[in-house]
Amino acid sequence: MQDASALTPDRIREIRQQKSTMRSRDLADSLGIAEAMVVAAEIGHGVTQIDATPDALMPLIPAMGEVMALTRNENAVIEKTGPVTGYTPDTATVQGQGFELRLTPRHWIHGFAVEEQKGKHLRRSIQVYDAAGDAVHKIYIGEDATDADWAGLVDSLRTEDQGRVLPLTPRHPVAPPHADPDQREALRAAWDRLGGRSTFQGMLQDLGMSRLAAYRAAGAPHARPLSTDCIGTLLDGLADRALPFTLLVGNPGCTEIHTGPAETIKPTGPWQNILDPAFNLHLRADRVAELWAVTKPGQHGPALSVEAFDAGGELIAQFFGLRGGGAENAAQWADLVDSLPAA
């Protein structure tokens, strides 16, 4: 591995040219640096630094037509293709055809408009990174957008500072799952009161618990541990039943939500993949350390989910029945979840 302190933007560009087929994230990992540093090294060479503020950026995306929205964490990647149809500033939510984004704007720090030559194809994207230089969200522009559309977008968002050295801050260490065993009964009582104005996240904050620790403490019937080997079974079950569902994959700055079915399931090595024309999921099944079936009271009845966590207690993905899918969808989803083997 290179000495990260000696990696100037010019040196990073030189290495990238030598390894032109390597993805920017993989190159960054191999060099021990943040991915945003790899992208910033190309400013002036197909990359323009832009305003990453969602209120500035997101209202311009619907005019680009069909896009591919990509969100990832360390263990899963979700990609949804379709037009963005709206942005709601008050809630920092993006509406798309068959998907939704929930944004946390304070993590939208570094933004780039990127042009990359991939064979005969010029690929254009908007890429956003957090204060540590980790990817928050990427939007790949489709063929609906003209050269003039792209140029107008970049000109509207271009920042005055086009320096190639980014002011990055260290990543915050991830706290392990935490809960006070003496709060178990208080947790269960608060859990049963959910469904009105109380939210699950608000309950966790009030009790000072993490999500995974709450599942461990509450136990059945609120949370049931599942075999970590059954992610493939879950995906196959969704496809075999042609059952529309809701999937959430995210990171601290962005959660991307799929609503609809999954058709093509193709495991490859440790990866469980959904490979549909407008929807891709890539999930590292070997990194699922805990898998839980969770039931939470809701305003429209109980919400049943399957939630995957890694060894550090970080959430990988959440699966739900289709929001607003009706009684039949809820029953089929419950039947599928009930069929999954216990841990």
Contacts in CASP RR format, 6 or more apart in sequence:
PFRMAT RR
TARGET T0000
AUTHOR 0000-0000-0000
METHOD contacts of the structure
MODEL  1
MQDASALTPDRIREIRQQKSTMRSRDLADSLGIAEAMVVAAEIGHGVTQI
DATPDALMPLIPAMGEVMALTRNENAVIEKTGPVTGYTPDTATVQGQGFE
LRLTPRHWIHGFAVEEQKGKHLRRSIQVYDAAGDAVHKIYIGEDATDADW
AGLVDSLRTEDQGRVLPLTPRHPVAPPHADPDQREALRAAWDRLGGRSTF
QGMLQDLGMSRLAAYRAAGAPHARPLSTDCIGTLLDGLADRALPFTLLVG
NPGCTEIHTGPAETIKPTGPWQNILDPAFNLHLRADRVAELWAVTKPGQH
GPALSVEAFDAGGELIAQFFGLRGGGAENAAQWADLVDSLPAA
1 30 0 8 1.000
1 31 0 8 1.000
1 32 0 8 1.000
2 11 0 8 1.000
2 15 0 8 1.000
2 31 0 8 1.000
2 32 0 8 1.000
4 31 0 8 1.000
4 32 0 8 1.000
4 33 0 8 1.000
7 15 0 8 1.000
7 31 0 8 1.000
7 33 0 8 1.000
7 37 0 8 1.000
9 37 0 8 1.000
9 40 0 8 1.000
9 41 0 8 1.000
9 43 0 8 1.000
9 164 0 8 1.000
9 165 0 8 1.000
10 41 0 8 1.000
12 31 0 8 1.000
12 33 0 8 1.000
12 37 0 8 1.000
12 38 0 8 1.000
12 41 0 8 1.000
13 41 0 8 1.000
13 42 0 8 1.000
13 45 0 8 1.000
15 27 0 8 1.000
15 31 0 8 1.000
16 22 0 8 1.000
16 24 0 8 1.000
16 27 0 8 1.000
16 38 0 8 1.000
16 41 0 8 1.000
16 42 0 8 1.000
19 27 0 8 1.000
22 30 0 8 1.000
24 35 0 8 1.000
24 38 0 8 1.000
24 39 0 8 1.000
25 35 0 8 1.000
25 135 0 8 1.000
27 38 0 8 1.000
28 34 0 8 1.000
28 35 0 8 1.000
28 37 0 8 1.000
28 38 0 8 1.000
31 38 0 8 1.000
34 129 0 8 1.000
34 132 0 8 1.000
34 133 0 8 1.000
34 134 0 8 1.000
34 166 0 8 1.000
34 168 0 8 1.000
35 129 0 8 1.000
35 133 0 8 1.000
35 134 0 8 1.000
35 135 0 8 1.000
36 110 0 8 1.000
36 112 0 8 1.000
36 129 0 8 1.000
36 133 0 8 1.000
36 134 0 8 1.000
36 135 0 8 1.000
36 166 0 8 1.000
36 168 0 8 1.000
37 133 0 8 1.000
37 166 0 8 1.000
37 168 0 8 1.000
39 47 0 8 1.000
39 112 0 8 1.000
39 114 0 8 1.000
39 127 0 8 1.000
39 129 0 8 1.000
40 47 0 8 1.000
40 49 0 8 1.000
40 110 0 8 1.000
40 112 0 8 1.000
40 163 0 8 1.000
40 164 0 8 1.000
40 165 0 8 1.000
40 166 0 8 1.000
41 164 0 8 1.000
42 114 0 8 1.000
43 49 0 8 1.000
43 112 0 8 1.000
43 162 0 8 1.000
43 163 0 8 1.000
43 164 0 8 1.000
44 162 0 8 1.000
46 114 0 8 1.000
46 115 0 8 1.000
46 116 0 8 1.000
47 112 0 8 1.000
47 113 0 8 1.000
47 114 0 8 1.000
47 115 0 8 1.000
48 112 0 8 1.000
48 113 0 8 1.000
48 154 0 8 1.000
48 158 0 8 1.000
48 162 0 8 1.000
49 110 0 8 1.000
49 111 0 8 1.000
49 112 0 8 1.000
49 158 0 8 1.000
49 159 0 8 1.000
49 161 0 8 1.000
49 162 0 8 1.000
49 163 0 8 1.000
50 57 0 8 1.000
50 111 0 8 1.000
50 112 0 8 1.000
50 113 0 8 1.000
50 126 0 8 1.000
50 154 0 8 1.000
50 157 0 8 1.000
50 158 0 8 1.000
50 159 0 8 1.000
51 57 0 8 1.000
51 111 0 8 1.000
51 157 0 8 1.000
51 158 0 8 1.000
51 159 0 8 1.000
52 108 0 8 1.000
52 109 0 8 1.000
52 110 0 8 1.000
52 111 0 8 1.000
52 128 0 8 1.000
52 129 0 8 1.000
53 105 0 8 1.000
53 108 0 8 1.000
54 87 0 8 1.000
54 89 0 8 1.000
54 92 0 8 1.000
54 103 0 8 1.000
54 105 0 8 1.000
54 108 0 8 1.000
55 89 0 8 1.000
55 105 0 8 1.000
56 157 0 8 1.000
57 108 0 8 1.000
57 126 0 8 1.000
57 128 0 8 1.000
57 157 0 8 1.000
58 84 0 8 1.000
58 86 0 8 1.000
58 87 0 8 1.000
58 94 0 8 1.000
58 103 0 8 1.000
59 86 0 8 1.000
59 87 0 8 1.000
60 153 0 8 1.000
60 156 0 8 1.000
60 157 0 8 1.000
61 67 0 8 1.000
61 84 0 8 1.000
61 87 0 8 1.000
61 94 0 8 1.000
61 126 0 8 1.000
61 139 0 8 1.000
62 83 0 8 1.000
62 84 0 8 1.000
62 85 0 8 1.000
62 86 0 8 1.000
62 87 0 8 1.000
63 145 0 8 1.000
63 149 0 8 1.000
63 153 0 8 1.000
64 84 0 8 1.000
64 139 0 8 1.000
64 141 0 8 1.000
64 142 0 8 1.000
64 144 0 8 1.000
64 145 0 8 1.000
64 149 0 8 1.000
64 150 0 8 1.000
64 153 0 8 1.000
65 82 0 8 1.000
65 83 0 8 1.000
65 84 0 8 1.000
65 142 0 8 1.000
65 144 0 8 1.000
65 145 0 8 1.000
66 81 0 8 1.000
66 82 0 8 1.000
66 83 0 8 1.000
66 142 0 8 1.000
66 143 0 8 1.000
66 144 0 8 1.000
67 81 0 8 1.000
67 82 0 8 1.000
67 83 0 8 1.000
67 84 0 8 1.000
67 139 0 8 1.000
67 140 0 8 1.000
67 141 0 8 1.000
67 142 0 8 1.000
68 79 0 8 1.000
68 80 0 8 1.000
68 81 0 8 1.000
68 82 0 8 1.000
68 139 0 8 1.000
68 140 0 8 1.000
68 142 0 8 1.000
69 79 0 8 1.000
69 80 0 8 1.000
69 81 0 8 1.000
69 82 0 8 1.000
69 84 0 8 1.000
69 94 0 8 1.000
69 99 0 8 1.000
69 101 0 8 1.000
69 137 0 8 1.000
69 138 0 8 1.000
69 139 0 8 1.000
69 256 0 8 1.000
70 77 0 8 1.000
70 78 0 8 1.000
70 79 0 8 1.000
70 137 0 8 1.000
70 138 0 8 1.000
70 139 0 8 1.000
70 140 0 8 1.000
70 256 0 8 1.000
71 77 0 8 1.000
71 78 0 8 1.000
71 101 0 8 1.000
71 136 0 8 1.000
71 137 0 8 1.000
71 138 0 8 1.000
71 249 0 8 1.000
71 250 0 8 1.000
71 251 0 8 1.000
71 254 0 8 1.000
71 255 0 8 1.000
71 256 0 8 1.000
72 78 0 8 1.000
72 135 0 8 1.000
72 249 0 8 1.000
72 250 0 8 1.000
72 251 0 8 1.000
73 249 0 8 1.000
73 250 0 8 1.000
73 251 0 8 1.000
73 314 0 8 1.000
73 315 0 8 1.000
73 316 0 8 1.000
74 287 0 8 1.000
74 310 0 8 1.000
74 314 0 8 1.000
75 283 0 8 1.000
75 284 0 8 1.000
75 287 0 8 1.000
75 288 0 8 1.000
75 310 0 8 1.000
75 314 0 8 1.000
75 316 0 8 1.000
76 249 0 8 1.000
76 250 0 8 1.000
76 281 0 8 1.000
76 282 0 8 1.000
76 283 0 8 1.000
76 284 0 8 1.000
76 316 0 8 1.000
76 317 0 8 1.000
77 249 0 8 1.000
77 280 0 8 1.000
77 281 0 8 1.000
77 282 0 8 1.000
77 283 0 8 1.000
78 247 0 8 1.000
78 249 0 8 1.000
78 250 0 8 1.000
78 256 0 8 1.000
78 258 0 8 1.000
78 280 0 8 1.000
78 281 0 8 1.000
79 279 0 8 1.000
79 280 0 8 1.000
79 281 0 8 1.000
80 96 0 8 1.000
80 98 0 8 1.000
80 99 0 8 1.000
80 256 0 8 1.000
80 258 0 8 1.000
80 278 0 8 1.000
80 279 0 8 1.000
81 277 0 8 1.000
81 278 0 8 1.000
81 279 0 8 1.000
82 96 0 8 1.000
82 97 0 8 1.000
82 98 0 8 1.000
82 99 0 8 1.000
82 278 0 8 1.000
83 96 0 8 1.000
83 97 0 8 1.000
83 144 0 8 1.000
84 94 0 8 1.000
84 95 0 8 1.000
84 96 0 8 1.000
85 95 0 8 1.000
85 96 0 8 1.000
85 97 0 8 1.000
86 94 0 8 1.000
86 95 0 8 1.000
86 96 0 8 1.000
87 93 0 8 1.000
87 94 0 8 1.000
87 95 0 8 1.000
88 94 0 8 1.000
88 95 0 8 1.000
91 102 0 8 1.000
92 102 0 8 1.000
92 103 0 8 1.000
92 104 0 8 1.000
92 105 0 8 1.000
93 100 0 8 1.000
93 101 0 8 1.000
93 102 0 8 1.000
93 103 0 8 1.000
94 100 0 8 1.000
94 101 0 8 1.000
94 103 0 8 1.000
98 258 0 8 1.000
98 259 0 8 1.000
98 260 0 8 1.000
98 278 0 8 1.000
99 256 0 8 1.000
99 257 0 8 1.000
99 258 0 8 1.000
99 259 0 8 1.000
100 256 0 8 1.000
100 257 0 8 1.000
100 259 0 8 1.000
101 137 0 8 1.000
101 254 0 8 1.000
101 255 0 8 1.000
101 256 0 8 1.000
101 257 0 8 1.000
102 254 0 8 1.000
102 255 0 8 1.000
102 257 0 8 1.000
103 137 0 8 1.000
103 253 0 8 1.000
103 254 0 8 1.000
104 252 0 8 1.000
104 253 0 8 1.000
104 254 0 8 1.000
107 130 0 8 1.000
107 131 0 8 1.000
107 136 0 8 1.000
107 252 0 8 1.000
107 253 0 8 1.000
107 254 0 8 1.000
108 128 0 8 1.000
108 130 0 8 1.000
108 136 0 8 1.000
108 137 0 8 1.000
108 253 0 8 1.000
109 128 0 8 1.000
109 129 0 8 1.000
109 130 0 8 1.000
109 131 0 8 1.000
109 133 0 8 1.000
110 128 0 8 1.000
110 129 0 8 1.000
110 130 0 8 1.000
110 131 0 8 1.000
110 133 0 8 1.000
110 166 0 8 1.000
111 126 0 8 1.000
111 127 0 8 1.000
111 128 0 8 1.000
111 129 0 8 1.000
112 126 0 8 1.000
112 127 0 8 1.000
112 128 0 8 1.000
112 129 0 8 1.000
113 124 0 8 1.000
113 125 0 8 1.000
113 126 0 8 1.000
113 150 0 8 1.000
113 153 0 8 1.000
113 154 0 8 1.000
113 157 0 8 1.000
113 158 0 8 1.000
114 124 0 8 1.000
114 125 0 8 1.000
114 126 0 8 1.000
114 127 0 8 1.000
115 122 0 8 1.000
115 123 0 8 1.000
115 124 0 8 1.000
116 122 0 8 1.000
116 123 0 8 1.000
116 124 0 8 1.000
116 125 0 8 1.000
117 123 0 8 1.000
123 140 0 8 1.000
124 140 0 8 1.000
124 141 0 8 1.000
124 142 0 8 1.000
124 145 0 8 1.000
124 150 0 8 1.000
125 138 0 8 1.000
125 139 0 8 1.000
125 140 0 8 1.000
125 141 0 8 1.000
126 138 0 8 1.000
126 139 0 8 1.000
126 141 0 8 1.000
126 153 0 8 1.000
127 135 0 8 1.000
127 137 0 8 1.000
127 138 0 8 1.000
127 139 0 8 1.000
128 135 0 8 1.000
128 136 0 8 1.000
128 137 0 8 1.000
128 138 0 8 1.000
128 254 0 8 1.000
129 135 0 8 1.000
129 136 0 8 1.000
130 136 0 8 1.000
130 252 0 8 1.000
130 253 0 8 1.000
131 168 0 8 1.000
131 169 0 8 1.000
132 168 0 8 1.000
132 169 0 8 1.000
132 170 0 8 1.000
132 171 0 8 1.000
132 172 0 8 1.000
133 166 0 8 1.000
133 168 0 8 1.000
134 171 0 8 1.000
134 251 0 8 1.000
135 251 0 8 1.000
136 251 0 8 1.000
136 252 0 8 1.000
136 253 0 8 1.000
136 254 0 8 1.000
137 253 0 8 1.000
137 254 0 8 1.000
137 256 0 8 1.000
141 150 0 8 1.000
145 153 0 8 1.000
174 312 0 8 1.000
174 313 0 8 1.000
174 314 0 8 1.000
175 210 0 8 1.000
176 312 0 8 1.000
176 313 0 8 1.000
177 210 0 8 1.000
177 211 0 8 1.000
177 212 0 8 1.000
177 213 0 8 1.000
177 216 0 8 1.000
177 312 0 8 1.000
177 313 0 8 1.000
178 208 0 8 1.000
178 209 0 8 1.000
178 210 0 8 1.000
178 213 0 8 1.000
179 187 0 8 1.000
179 207 0 8 1.000
179 208 0 8 1.000
179 209 0 8 1.000
179 210 0 8 1.000
179 213 0 8 1.000
179 214 0 8 1.000
179 216 0 8 1.000
179 217 0 8 1.000
180 207 0 8 1.000
180 208 0 8 1.000
180 209 0 8 1.000
181 217 0 8 1.000
183 207 0 8 1.000
183 209 0 8 1.000
183 217 0 8 1.000
184 217 0 8 1.000
184 218 0 8 1.000
186 207 0 8 1.000
187 203 0 8 1.000
187 207 0 8 1.000
187 209 0 8 1.000
187 214 0 8 1.000
187 217 0 8 1.000
187 218 0 8 1.000
188 218 0 8 1.000
188 222 0 8 1.000
190 198 0 8 1.000
190 203 0 8 1.000
190 206 0 8 1.000
190 207 0 8 1.000
191 203 0 8 1.000
191 214 0 8 1.000
191 218 0 8 1.000
191 222 0 8 1.000
191 296 0 8 1.000
191 297 0 8 1.000
192 297 0 8 1.000
193 297 0 8 1.000
194 200 0 8 1.000
194 203 0 8 1.000
194 296 0 8 1.000
194 297 0 8 1.000
194 298 0 8 1.000
195 296 0 8 1.000
195 297 0 8 1.000
195 298 0 8 1.000
195 299 0 8 1.000
196 298 0 8 1.000
196 299 0 8 1.000
200 296 0 8 1.000
204 210 0 8 1.000
204 211 0 8 1.000
204 214 0 8 1.000
207 214 0 8 1.000
209 217 0 8 1.000
210 313 0 8 1.000
211 307 0 8 1.000
211 315 0 8 1.000
212 290 0 8 1.000
212 292 0 8 1.000
212 309 0 8 1.000
212 313 0 8 1.000
212 315 0 8 1.000
214 223 0 8 1.000
215 222 0 8 1.000
215 223 0 8 1.000
215 292 0 8 1.000
215 294 0 8 1.000
215 307 0 8 1.000
216 223 0 8 1.000
221 295 0 8 1.000
222 294 0 8 1.000
222 295 0 8 1.000
222 296 0 8 1.000
223 292 0 8 1.000
223 293 0 8 1.000
223 294 0 8 1.000
223 295 0 8 1.000
224 292 0 8 1.000
224 293 0 8 1.000
224 294 0 8 1.000
224 342 0 8 1.000
225 290 0 8 1.000
225 291 0 8 1.000
225 292 0 8 1.000
225 342 0 8 1.000
225 343 0 8 1.000
226 291 0 8 1.000
226 292 0 8 1.000
226 293 0 8 1.000
226 306 0 8 1.000
226 340 0 8 1.000
226 341 0 8 1.000
226 342 0 8 1.000
226 343 0 8 1.000
227 291 0 8 1.000
227 340 0 8 1.000
227 341 0 8 1.000
227 342 0 8 1.000
227 343 0 8 1.000
228 288 0 8 1.000
228 289 0 8 1.000
228 290 0 8 1.000
228 291 0 8 1.000
228 343 0 8 1.000
229 285 0 8 1.000
229 341 0 8 1.000
230 291 0 8 1.000
230 340 0 8 1.000
230 341 0 8 1.000
231 272 0 8 1.000
231 283 0 8 1.000
231 285 0 8 1.000
231 288 0 8 1.000
231 291 0 8 1.000
231 308 0 8 1.000
232 265 0 8 1.000
232 267 0 8 1.000
232 272 0 8 1.000
232 285 0 8 1.000
233 340 0 8 1.000
233 341 0 8 1.000
234 306 0 8 1.000
234 319 0 8 1.000
234 336 0 8 1.000
234 340 0 8 1.000
235 262 0 8 1.000
235 265 0 8 1.000
235 272 0 8 1.000
235 274 0 8 1.000
236 265 0 8 1.000
237 243 0 8 1.000
237 336 0 8 1.000
238 245 0 8 1.000
238 261 0 8 1.000
238 262 0 8 1.000
238 336 0 8 1.000
239 261 0 8 1.000
239 262 0 8 1.000
239 263 0 8 1.000
239 264 0 8 1.000
239 265 0 8 1.000
241 332 0 8 1.000
241 336 0 8 1.000
242 261 0 8 1.000
242 263 0 8 1.000
243 261 0 8 1.000
243 321 0 8 1.000
243 322 0 8 1.000
243 329 0 8 1.000
243 332 0 8 1.000
243 333 0 8 1.000
243 336 0 8 1.000
244 259 0 8 1.000
244 260 0 8 1.000
244 261 0 8 1.000
244 321 0 8 1.000
244 322 0 8 1.000
244 325 0 8 1.000
244 329 0 8 1.000
245 258 0 8 1.000
245 259 0 8 1.000
245 260 0 8 1.000
245 261 0 8 1.000
245 262 0 8 1.000
245 319 0 8 1.000
245 320 0 8 1.000
245 321 0 8 1.000
245 322 0 8 1.000
245 333 0 8 1.000
246 257 0 8 1.000
246 258 0 8 1.000
246 259 0 8 1.000
246 260 0 8 1.000
246 319 0 8 1.000
246 320 0 8 1.000
246 321 0 8 1.000
246 322 0 8 1.000
246 323 0 8 1.000
247 257 0 8 1.000
247 258 0 8 1.000
247 281 0 8 1.000
247 317 0 8 1.000
247 318 0 8 1.000
247 319 0 8 1.000
247 320 0 8 1.000
248 255 0 8 1.000
248 256 0 8 1.000
248 257 0 8 1.000
248 317 0 8 1.000
248 318 0 8 1.000
248 320 0 8 1.000
249 255 0 8 1.000
249 256 0 8 1.000
249 281 0 8 1.000
249 316 0 8 1.000
249 317 0 8 1.000
250 256 0 8 1.000
250 315 0 8 1.000
258 279 0 8 1.000
258 281 0 8 1.000
259 322 0 8 1.000
259 323 0 8 1.000
260 279 0 8 1.000
260 322 0 8 1.000
262 274 0 8 1.000
262 276 0 8 1.000
262 279 0 8 1.000
262 281 0 8 1.000
263 274 0 8 1.000
263 276 0 8 1.000
264 274 0 8 1.000
264 275 0 8 1.000
264 276 0 8 1.000
265 272 0 8 1.000
265 273 0 8 1.000
265 274 0 8 1.000
265 275 0 8 1.000
266 273 0 8 1.000
266 275 0 8 1.000
267 273 0 8 1.000
267 285 0 8 1.000
270 284 0 8 1.000
270 285 0 8 1.000
270 286 0 8 1.000
270 287 0 8 1.000
271 282 0 8 1.000
271 283 0 8 1.000
271 284 0 8 1.000
271 285 0 8 1.000
272 281 0 8 1.000
272 282 0 8 1.000
272 283 0 8 1.000
272 284 0 8 1.000
272 285 0 8 1.000
273 280 0 8 1.000
273 281 0 8 1.000
273 282 0 8 1.000
273 283 0 8 1.000
274 280 0 8 1.000
274 281 0 8 1.000
281 317 0 8 1.000
283 308 0 8 1.000
283 316 0 8 1.000
283 317 0 8 1.000
284 316 0 8 1.000
287 310 0 8 1.000
287 311 0 8 1.000
287 316 0 8 1.000
288 308 0 8 1.000
288 309 0 8 1.000
288 310 0 8 1.000
288 316 0 8 1.000
289 309 0 8 1.000
289 310 0 8 1.000
289 311 0 8 1.000
289 312 0 8 1.000
289 313 0 8 1.000
290 308 0 8 1.000
290 309 0 8 1.000
290 313 0 8 1.000
290 343 0 8 1.000
291 306 0 8 1.000
291 307 0 8 1.000
291 308 0 8 1.000
291 309 0 8 1.000
291 343 0 8 1.000
292 306 0 8 1.000
292 307 0 8 1.000
292 309 0 8 1.000
293 304 0 8 1.000
293 305 0 8 1.000
293 306 0 8 1.000
293 337 0 8 1.000
293 340 0 8 1.000
294 304 0 8 1.000
294 305 0 8 1.000
294 306 0 8 1.000
294 307 0 8 1.000
295 302 0 8 1.000
295 303 0 8 1.000
295 304 0 8 1.000
295 305 0 8 1.000
296 302 0 8 1.000
296 303 0 8 1.000
296 305 0 8 1.000
297 303 0 8 1.000
300 324 0 8 1.000
303 320 0 8 1.000
304 320 0 8 1.000
304 321 0 8 1.000
304 330 0 8 1.000
304 333 0 8 1.000
304 334 0 8 1.000
304 337 0 8 1.000
305 318 0 8 1.000
305 319 0 8 1.000
305 320 0 8 1.000
306 318 0 8 1.000
306 319 0 8 1.000
306 337 0 8 1.000
306 340 0 8 1.000
307 315 0 8 1.000
307 317 0 8 1.000
307 318 0 8 1.000
307 319 0 8 1.000
308 315 0 8 1.000
308 316 0 8 1.000
308 317 0 8 1.000
308 318 0 8 1.000
309 315 0 8 1.000
309 316 0 8 1.000
310 316 0 8 1.000
320 333 0 8 1.000
321 329 0 8 1.000
321 330 0 8 1.000
321 333 0 8 1.000
322 329 0 8 1.000
322 333 0 8 1.000
END
